[in-house]
Amino acid sequence: MTRGVAVSLTDFTLPPELEAHDPPEARGLPRDGVRMLVSRSSPGEVSQHRFRDLPGLLLPGDLLVVNTSATLPASVRVAADLAVHFSGPRPDGSWLTELRLVQGKTTKPNGRGYPGQRLSLPGGAVLTLHGRETARLWRARLSVAVVPYLLRYGIPIRYSYVPRDWPLACYQTVFAREPGSAEMPSAGRPFTPAVVTELAARGVLIAPLTLHTGVSSLEGDEEPYPEPFDVPPATARLVNHVRADGGRVIAAGTTVVRALETAALGRADGLVAAAAGWTSHVVTPETGVRVVDGLLTGLHEPRSSHLRMLAAFAGPELLGRCYLAAVEAGYLWHEFGDVHLLLP
């Protein structure tokens, strides 16, 4: 891409050299040392910062809502050439899973499997495939409780742009409390105790919710699927109080946006209610955002459904300029990469 050429958010090309191959700590950076692109919708401005600058970019009285979901070691090796990725639970107790073909040190979609197939996993567990949920994901049941099993036998999901395994701690955020996400809620990764302390000292409020995210390697144009979430009563009350008082609600991650906007659905008063369950809500420019004013997020791949959510905040023109600026400046993508703060 060259300067002055607009980015098509539906079909731009991500250069391989802009994929983050290792955690920033392995590149000589602290977690809060990654770069942060900042866009402001009202003036249409784009600026560049380090993540540690975040406390100075938010205002006293702003509310930062974070995801407390912890990352599971959700990949299990079945055979020399086969692995299973556990994406997330379904209301009936089954799990969405993906069969992956092992190739050297990485995996790719397998495309095989059949209803009723039984796969023998380490430790004597058996996974039974019941039917396809999408072209890649199977509804399946494990013969033992899934989360304890993964904590003992699983390893973190890793894709081809990350050439080696990293410990599970590299995939946890400072807010992680409840294991449940197949992949890290990565917008929270750059936070450090020092940044959280500085936010609090400047009068920025922080509130938790939980949304367990499934595999993010969605194919082009593939819709997100239902994910379990929990917006606690205290967080709902705080969101409503801050908005009524003229403050801004900033979501630390697209998962937080999805949960909060779900908790406001169907309410004529525009308030957030305490809510828990499974959400199928997809935020787009057409649905709009009702209760979230700003968003901290990573940089998303071409044709990702997340880009439609971002366009609901920034609009396609500003968002296109943001991605052009990120590419030109050499920002890094994926869970170990840089971040983008979208403000009103």
LOSESE-245972 format. One record per residue (C-alpha): residue number from 1; x, y, z. Coordinates in nm, 3 decimals, decimal comma. Each point is the difference from the previous one (the first is absolute). Last residue first. Layout:
BEGIN
<atom NUM; <X; Y; Z>>
...
//
This chain:
BEGIN
<atom 344; <-1,593; 0,999; 2,012>>
<atom 343; <0,304; -0,219; 0,072>>
<atom 342; <0,134; -0,306; -0,183>>
<atom 341; <0,316; -0,139; 0,158>>
<atom 340; <0,196; -0,237; -0,226>>
<atom 339; <0,249; -0,263; 0,114>>
<atom 338; <0,336; -0,155; -0,088>>
<atom 337; <0,092; -0,366; -0,037>>
<atom 336; <0,019; -0,315; 0,211>>
<atom 335; <-0,362; -0,098; -0,066>>
<atom 334; <0,005; 0,079; -0,372>>
<atom 333; <0,141; 0,293; -0,202>>
<atom 332; <0,317; 0,211; 0,019>>
<atom 331; <0,024; 0,369; -0,090>>
<atom 330; <0,245; 0,077; -0,279>>
<atom 329; <-0,068; 0,375; -0,029>>
<atom 328; <-0,142; -0,034; -0,352>>
<atom 327; <-0,224; -0,289; 0,100>>
<atom 326; <-0,134; 0,176; 0,308>>
<atom 325; <-0,057; 0,326; -0,188>>
<atom 324; <-0,194; -0,182; -0,273>>
<atom 323; <-0,199; -0,176; 0,269>>
<atom 322; <-0,090; 0,326; 0,168>>
<atom 321; <-0,086; 0,168; -0,330>>
<atom 320; <-0,242; -0,283; -0,078>>
<atom 319; <-0,156; 0,037; 0,343>>
<atom 318; <-0,051; 0,370; -0,062>>
<atom 317; <-0,180; -0,067; -0,328>>
<atom 316; <-0,194; -0,308; 0,116>>
<atom 315; <-0,162; 0,159; 0,308>>
<atom 314; <0,178; 0,022; 0,333>>
<atom 313; <-0,221; -0,177; 0,253>>
<atom 312; <-0,230; -0,215; -0,216>>
<atom 311; <0,297; -0,048; -0,234>>
<atom 310; <0,179; -0,176; 0,286>>
<atom 309; <-0,285; -0,250; 0,025>>
<atom 308; <0,014; -0,062; -0,374>>
<atom 307; <0,374; -0,056; 0,031>>
<atom 306; <-0,064; -0,270; 0,261>>
<atom 305; <-0,174; -0,211; -0,266>>
<atom 304; <0,344; -0,050; -0,154>>
<atom 303; <0,021; 0,059; -0,375>>
<atom 302; <0,369; 0,095; 0,026>>
<atom 301; <0,159; -0,073; 0,340>>
<atom 300; <-0,050; 0,205; 0,314>>
<atom 299; <0,231; 0,231; 0,191>>
<atom 298; <-0,052; -0,028; 0,374>>
<atom 297; <-0,268; 0,174; 0,201>>
<atom 296; <-0,073; 0,288; 0,235>>
<atom 295; <-0,349; 0,133; -0,061>>
<atom 294; <-0,192; 0,318; 0,069>>
<atom 293; <-0,354; 0,119; 0,074>>
<atom 292; <-0,176; -0,323; 0,098>>
<atom 291; <-0,371; 0,013; 0,093>>
<atom 290; <-0,199; 0,009; -0,322>>
<atom 289; <0,229; -0,121; -0,278>>
<atom 288; <-0,132; -0,030; -0,356>>
<atom 287; <-0,208; -0,285; -0,138>>
<atom 286; <0,068; 0,107; -0,360>>
<atom 285; <0,360; 0,103; 0,060>>
<atom 284; <0,051; -0,351; 0,138>>
<atom 283; <-0,012; -0,169; 0,341>>
<atom 282; <-0,084; -0,371; -0,017>>
<atom 281; <-0,223; -0,135; 0,279>>
<atom 280; <0,002; -0,378; 0,038>>
<atom 279; <0,042; 0,018; 0,378>>
<atom 278; <-0,017; -0,292; 0,241>>
<atom 277; <-0,101; 0,042; 0,362>>
<atom 276; <0,036; 0,279; 0,252>>
<atom 275; <-0,153; 0,342; 0,052>>
<atom 274; <0,005; 0,295; 0,238>>
<atom 273; <-0,181; 0,273; -0,185>>
<atom 272; <0,156; 0,277; -0,207>>
<atom 271; <-0,217; 0,304; -0,061>>
<atom 270; <-0,134; 0,134; -0,328>>
<atom 269; <-0,343; 0,070; 0,150>>
<atom 268; <-0,181; -0,199; -0,271>>
<atom 267; <0,182; -0,315; 0,103>>
<atom 266; <-0,007; -0,280; -0,259>>
<atom 265; <0,374; -0,042; -0,012>>
<atom 264; <0,202; 0,175; 0,272>>
<atom 263; <0,170; -0,312; 0,141>>
<atom 262; <0,088; -0,108; -0,354>>
<atom 261; <0,173; 0,333; -0,057>>
<atom 260; <0,202; -0,056; 0,315>>
<atom 259; <0,104; -0,355; -0,091>>
<atom 258; <0,090; 0,071; -0,363>>
<atom 257; <0,192; 0,316; 0,090>>
<atom 256; <0,195; -0,190; 0,268>>
<atom 255; <0,094; -0,272; -0,248>>
<atom 254; <0,116; 0,268; -0,246>>
<atom 253; <0,266; 0,091; 0,253>>
<atom 252; <0,064; 0,242; 0,287>>
<atom 251; <-0,330; 0,185; -0,033>>
<atom 250; <-0,003; 0,372; 0,083>>
<atom 249; <-0,312; 0,148; 0,161>>
<atom 248; <0,011; 0,379; 0,001>>
<atom 247; <-0,116; 0,235; 0,272>>
<atom 246; <-0,298; 0,235; -0,013>>
<atom 245; <-0,144; -0,086; 0,342>>
<atom 244; <-0,279; -0,214; -0,147>>
<atom 243; <0,263; -0,194; -0,198>>
<atom 242; <0,211; -0,059; 0,310>>
<atom 241; <-0,299; -0,112; 0,207>>
<atom 240; <-0,130; -0,240; -0,266>>
<atom 239; <0,340; -0,163; -0,042>>
<atom 238; <0,041; -0,022; 0,378>>
<atom 237; <-0,338; -0,165; 0,049>>
<atom 236; <0,073; -0,260; -0,271>>
<atom 235; <0,341; -0,069; 0,155>>
<atom 234; <-0,150; -0,049; 0,345>>
<atom 233; <-0,270; -0,233; -0,138>>
<atom 232; <0,256; -0,228; -0,167>>
<atom 231; <0,014; -0,028; -0,383>>
<atom 230; <0,056; -0,370; -0,069>>
<atom 229; <0,077; -0,152; -0,340>>
<atom 228; <-0,009; -0,332; -0,186>>
<atom 227; <0,071; 0,013; -0,377>>
<atom 226; <-0,235; -0,050; -0,294>>
<atom 225; <0,164; -0,010; -0,346>>
<atom 224; <0,184; 0,275; -0,185>>
<atom 223; <-0,088; 0,018; -0,370>>
<atom 222; <0,240; -0,131; -0,264>>
<atom 221; <0,072; 0,265; -0,268>>
<atom 220; <0,358; -0,123; -0,042>>
<atom 219; <0,070; -0,300; 0,220>>
<atom 218; <-0,004; 0,043; 0,374>>
<atom 217; <0,335; -0,056; 0,170>>
<atom 216; <-0,137; 0,152; 0,320>>
<atom 215; <-0,062; -0,326; 0,183>>
<atom 214; <-0,252; 0,054; 0,276>>
<atom 213; <-0,027; 0,289; 0,246>>
<atom 212; <-0,120; -0,032; 0,356>>
<atom 211; <-0,168; 0,326; 0,094>>
<atom 210; <0,036; 0,123; 0,356>>
<atom 209; <-0,062; 0,343; 0,148>>
<atom 208; <0,214; 0,229; 0,208>>
<atom 207; <-0,002; 0,372; 0,090>>
<atom 206; <0,280; 0,259; 0,000>>
<atom 205; <-0,040; 0,370; 0,082>>
<atom 204; <0,242; 0,265; -0,126>>
<atom 203; <0,075; 0,254; 0,273>>
<atom 202; <0,362; 0,074; -0,089>>
<atom 201; <0,134; -0,216; 0,285>>
<atom 200; <-0,217; -0,290; -0,118>>
<atom 199; <0,142; 0,017; -0,352>>
<atom 198; <0,355; 0,029; 0,140>>
<atom 197; <-0,050; -0,312; 0,212>>
<atom 196; <-0,136; -0,195; -0,299>>
<atom 195; <0,299; 0,109; -0,209>>
<atom 194; <0,248; -0,106; 0,270>>
<atom 193; <-0,177; -0,332; 0,058>>
<atom 192; <0,044; -0,071; -0,372>>
<atom 191; <-0,251; 0,017; -0,285>>
<atom 190; <0,138; -0,099; -0,341>>
<atom 189; <-0,194; -0,330; -0,004>>
<atom 188; <-0,350; 0,136; 0,052>>
<atom 187; <-0,073; 0,047; -0,370>>
<atom 186; <0,103; -0,365; -0,040>>
<atom 185; <-0,304; -0,175; 0,140>>
<atom 184; <0,223; -0,309; -0,031>>
<atom 183; <-0,121; -0,296; -0,202>>
<atom 182; <-0,218; -0,293; 0,099>>
<atom 181; <-0,141; 0,211; 0,280>>
<atom 180; <-0,139; -0,169; 0,312>>
<atom 179; <0,223; 0,024; 0,306>>
<atom 178; <-0,141; 0,253; 0,254>>
<atom 177; <0,232; 0,269; 0,140>>
<atom 176; <0,205; 0,176; -0,266>>
<atom 175; <0,033; 0,377; 0,059>>
<atom 174; <0,380; 0,016; -0,039>>
<atom 173; <-0,043; -0,175; -0,332>>
<atom 172; <0,093; -0,360; -0,076>>
<atom 171; <0,148; -0,138; -0,323>>
<atom 170; <0,367; 0,033; 0,098>>
<atom 169; <-0,085; -0,180; 0,325>>
<atom 168; <-0,104; -0,303; -0,208>>
<atom 167; <0,365; -0,054; -0,089>>
<atom 166; <0,109; 0,068; -0,360>>
<atom 165; <0,022; -0,250; -0,286>>
<atom 164; <0,202; 0,089; -0,308>>
<atom 163; <-0,045; 0,146; -0,350>>
<atom 162; <-0,288; 0,242; 0,072>>
<atom 161; <-0,131; 0,096; -0,347>>
<atom 160; <-0,115; -0,361; -0,050>>
<atom 159; <-0,262; 0,005; 0,273>>
<atom 158; <0,022; -0,088; 0,369>>
<atom 157; <-0,272; -0,121; 0,235>>
<atom 156; <0,137; -0,028; 0,352>>
<atom 155; <0,084; -0,352; 0,122>>
<atom 154; <-0,241; -0,258; 0,136>>
<atom 153; <0,036; -0,305; 0,225>>
<atom 152; <-0,054; 0,114; 0,360>>
<atom 151; <-0,179; 0,334; -0,036>>
<atom 150; <-0,180; -0,145; -0,300>>
<atom 149; <-0,145; -0,284; 0,207>>
<atom 148; <-0,106; 0,231; 0,282>>
<atom 147; <-0,184; 0,216; -0,259>>
<atom 146; <-0,164; -0,286; -0,194>>
<atom 145; <-0,162; -0,216; 0,267>>
<atom 144; <0,039; -0,360; -0,117>>
<atom 143; <-0,137; -0,208; -0,291>>
<atom 142; <0,033; 0,296; -0,235>>
<atom 141; <-0,295; 0,101; -0,212>>
<atom 140; <0,004; 0,150; -0,349>>
<atom 139; <-0,166; 0,258; -0,220>>
<atom 138; <0,244; 0,041; -0,285>>
<atom 137; <0,156; 0,317; -0,141>>
<atom 136; <0,153; 0,043; -0,344>>
<atom 135; <-0,287; 0,042; -0,250>>
<atom 134; <-0,219; 0,115; 0,287>>
<atom 133; <-0,188; -0,180; 0,280>>
<atom 132; <0,070; -0,347; -0,138>>
<atom 131; <-0,138; -0,303; 0,178>>
<atom 130; <0,045; -0,232; 0,296>>
<atom 129; <0,377; -0,062; 0,028>>
<atom 128; <0,094; -0,215; 0,300>>
<atom 127; <0,314; 0,083; 0,202>>
<atom 126; <0,134; -0,279; 0,220>>
<atom 125; <0,222; 0,049; 0,306>>
<atom 124; <0,257; -0,269; 0,089>>
<atom 123; <0,271; 0,236; 0,123>>
<atom 122; <0,088; 0,121; -0,349>>
<atom 121; <-0,290; 0,009; -0,249>>
<atom 120; <-0,175; -0,281; -0,184>>
<atom 119; <-0,224; 0,141; -0,273>>
<atom 118; <-0,348; -0,138; -0,057>>
<atom 117; <-0,174; 0,075; -0,329>>
<atom 116; <-0,379; 0,006; 0,037>>
<atom 115; <-0,048; 0,268; -0,264>>
<atom 114; <0,300; 0,015; -0,237>>
<atom 113; <0,346; 0,155; 0,003>>
<atom 112; <0,203; 0,175; -0,264>>
<atom 111; <0,075; 0,362; -0,096>>
<atom 110; <0,332; -0,003; 0,185>>
<atom 109; <0,050; 0,372; 0,052>>
<atom 108; <0,372; 0,086; 0,040>>
<atom 107; <0,258; -0,082; 0,265>>
<atom 106; <0,351; 0,109; 0,100>>
<atom 105; <0,339; -0,141; 0,096>>
<atom 104; <0,024; -0,254; -0,280>>
<atom 103; <-0,341; -0,029; -0,159>>
<atom 102; <-0,272; -0,110; 0,243>>
<atom 101; <-0,344; -0,009; -0,162>>
<atom 100; <-0,260; 0,169; 0,222>>
<atom 99; <-0,343; -0,124; 0,104>>
<atom 98; <-0,210; 0,281; 0,144>>
<atom 97; <-0,220; -0,020; 0,305>>
<atom 96; <-0,325; 0,157; 0,118>>
<atom 95; <-0,089; -0,149; 0,335>>
<atom 94; <-0,305; -0,187; 0,127>>
<atom 93; <-0,171; 0,096; 0,325>>
<atom 92; <-0,338; 0,090; -0,149>>
<atom 91; <0,069; 0,375; 0,025>>
<atom 90; <0,312; -0,036; -0,216>>
<atom 89; <0,358; 0,007; 0,124>>
<atom 88; <0,304; 0,149; -0,170>>
<atom 87; <0,269; -0,038; -0,264>>
<atom 86; <0,178; -0,322; 0,090>>
<atom 85; <0,272; -0,045; -0,262>>
<atom 84; <0,071; -0,362; -0,089>>
<atom 83; <0,332; -0,121; -0,139>>
<atom 82; <0,087; -0,255; -0,271>>
<atom 81; <0,317; -0,113; -0,178>>
<atom 80; <0,196; -0,172; 0,277>>
<atom 79; <-0,324; -0,082; 0,177>>
<atom 78; <-0,257; 0,168; 0,224>>
<atom 77; <0,200; 0,309; 0,103>>
<atom 76; <-0,218; 0,226; 0,214>>
<atom 75; <-0,039; 0,376; -0,051>>
<atom 74; <-0,203; 0,208; 0,247>>
<atom 73; <0,263; 0,094; 0,258>>
<atom 72; <-0,272; 0,227; 0,140>>
<atom 71; <0,027; 0,378; 0,008>>
<atom 70; <-0,147; 0,187; 0,295>>
<atom 69; <-0,319; 0,203; -0,027>>
<atom 68; <0,009; 0,319; 0,208>>
<atom 67; <-0,102; 0,231; -0,286>>
<atom 66; <0,045; 0,371; 0,071>>
<atom 65; <-0,228; 0,305; 0,014>>
<atom 64; <0,179; 0,336; 0,018>>
<atom 63; <-0,224; 0,271; 0,142>>
<atom 62; <0,088; 0,365; -0,059>>
<atom 61; <-0,041; 0,222; 0,307>>
<atom 60; <0,343; 0,158; -0,034>>
<atom 59; <0,079; 0,000; -0,373>>
<atom 58; <0,187; -0,249; -0,219>>
<atom 57; <0,305; 0,083; -0,212>>
<atom 56; <0,234; 0,055; 0,295>>
<atom 55; <-0,075; -0,345; 0,143>>
<atom 54; <0,066; -0,160; -0,343>>
<atom 53; <0,359; 0,128; -0,047>>
<atom 52; <0,138; -0,340; 0,111>>
<atom 51; <-0,144; -0,136; -0,324>>
<atom 50; <0,251; 0,196; -0,203>>
<atom 49; <-0,126; 0,275; -0,227>>
<atom 48; <-0,101; 0,086; -0,356>>
<atom 47; <-0,261; 0,249; -0,114>>
<atom 46; <-0,306; -0,004; -0,228>>
<atom 45; <-0,250; 0,288; -0,011>>
<atom 44; <-0,355; 0,003; -0,134>>
<atom 43; <-0,092; 0,295; 0,225>>
<atom 42; <-0,304; -0,182; 0,142>>
<atom 41; <0,115; -0,356; -0,069>>
<atom 40; <0,327; 0,006; 0,190>>
<atom 39; <0,253; -0,265; -0,101>>
<atom 38; <0,290; -0,124; 0,212>>
<atom 37; <0,258; -0,252; -0,125>>
<atom 36; <0,174; -0,173; 0,286>>
<atom 35; <0,350; -0,143; -0,008>>
<atom 34; <0,113; -0,274; 0,235>>
<atom 33; <0,194; 0,109; 0,310>>
<atom 32; <-0,271; -0,098; 0,250>>
<atom 31; <0,096; -0,366; -0,023>>
<atom 30; <0,367; 0,084; 0,048>>
<atom 29; <0,209; 0,001; -0,318>>
<atom 28; <0,318; -0,192; -0,087>>
<atom 27; <-0,147; -0,201; -0,286>>
<atom 26; <-0,057; -0,305; 0,221>>
<atom 25; <-0,197; 0,225; 0,237>>
<atom 24; <-0,205; 0,115; -0,299>>
<atom 23; <-0,135; -0,355; -0,036>>
<atom 22; <0,122; -0,170; -0,319>>
<atom 21; <-0,092; -0,020; -0,369>>
<atom 20; <-0,192; 0,326; -0,027>>
<atom 19; <-0,123; 0,009; -0,359>>
<atom 18; <0,103; 0,316; -0,185>>
<atom 17; <0,273; -0,179; -0,198>>
<atom 16; <-0,267; -0,219; -0,157>>
<atom 15; <-0,156; 0,302; -0,176>>
<atom 14; <-0,374; 0,022; 0,073>>
<atom 13; <-0,184; 0,057; -0,326>>
<atom 12; <-0,320; 0,203; -0,002>>
<atom 11; <-0,329; -0,163; -0,101>>
<atom 10; <-0,298; 0,116; 0,200>>
<atom 9; <0,173; 0,286; 0,176>>
<atom 8; <0,099; 0,153; -0,332>>
<atom 7; <0,298; 0,216; 0,090>>
<atom 6; <0,034; 0,328; -0,184>>
<atom 5; <0,322; 0,073; -0,191>>
<atom 4; <0,155; 0,329; 0,116>>
<atom 3; <0,325; -0,155; 0,116>>
<atom 2; <0,079; -0,333; -0,163>>
<atom 1; <-0,118; -0,351; 0,071>>
//
